[in-house]
Amino acid sequence: MSRYDFKEHDPFAPIVYTYPNTALLHRETSKYQEIQIRQHPHFGRMLILDDVVQLTERDEFFYHEMLVHPVLNTHPDPKHVLIIGGGDGGSMRETLRHKGVESVTLAEIDERVVAVSREYFPTLRSGFEDPRAEVVFTDGIKHVQNPPRKYDAIIVDSTDPVGPAENLFAGDFYKAAAEALTENGLFVTQSESLMFHAEFVTEVHNRLKAAFPIADCYAQSIATYAGNWWTFSVGSKQLNPRTPQRRPRMATRLYSAEVHRKAFLAKSIMKKLAAGTIDW
């Protein structure tokens, strides 16, 4: 199998990452994007959409555990969860580890991402076989605008805010998401790098403040995402997302109640974020 360097082309980053000595395992162009699977000596298999690395086998748990568990452990008893995007299955896997969850709906626009991920990422696909899981191939925005039920949590596992994903970061979408939640529901979205995209993180935070009574932000280092200091923005109807209501009852690789509390940005940074005055 021939190997060569893969150079990432991320339109939302001011740097270029190069992954040396990769092998191409799969490439196709779906209705929505180019999908690649590559093998790297250190990171293992990599899911790449439109030349941007979405996950690697080596470090995907940093992202998926921190996207999912903080909001689900803030809620005292989440029963019904909606995941928008996340066709690789990682967020659904982590959500279904909560035994009290009765249903998880995955709204993914590109069915080929699901099919390819199920074939090439056995460690992520367990949720697809769970009877509590439902996969619907649809625009997540339309699903939120006309939801079949109210959700206790909505998790947005999206690509960068360019192209089709851009509208997943709009104020109107956040307001629709708030309407689709139960009275103590929570919303979380990945919101890019605080190092490279502070202005964008500020925009997301202030849009969430306009849609939810409580808006907050936490972060996690992720080596394969440009800017590394990756943020997750939360909107809550009434629960304080900084305070977990339940202790994790599963063996996680990173997440814990202590990690949860310490992941949230310091109040001094939050004040700057809300004011749009972060200037690294």
Sequence and secondary structure as in RCSB ss.txt:
>XXXX:A:sequence
MSRYDFKEHDPFAPIVYTYPNTALLHRETSKYQEIQIRQHPHFGRMLILDDVVQLTERDEFFYHEMLVHPVLNTH
PDPKHVLIIGGGDGGSMRETLRHKGVESVTLAEIDERVVAVSREYFPTLRSGFEDPRAEVVFTDGIKHVQNPPRK
YDAIIVDSTDPVGPAENLFAGDFYKAAAEALTENGLFVTQSESLMFHAEFVTEVHNRLKAAFPIADCYAQSIATY
AGNWWTFSVGSKQLNPRTPQRRPRMATRLYSAEVHRKAFLAKSIMKKLAAGTIDW
>XXXX:A:secstr
   EEEE   TT SS  EEEEEEEEEEEE SS EEEEEEETTTEEEEEETTEEEEETTTHHHHHHHHHHHHHHHS
SS  EEEEEE TTSHHHHHHTTSTT  EEEEEES HHHHHHHHHH TTTGGGGG TTEEEEES HHHHHHS SS 
EEEEEEE   SSGGGGGGGSHHHHHHHHHTEEEEEEEEEEEEETTT HHHHHHHHHHHHHHSSEEEEEEEE TTS
TTSEEEEEEEESSS TTS SS   S  SS  HHHHHHHB  HHHHHHHHHT    
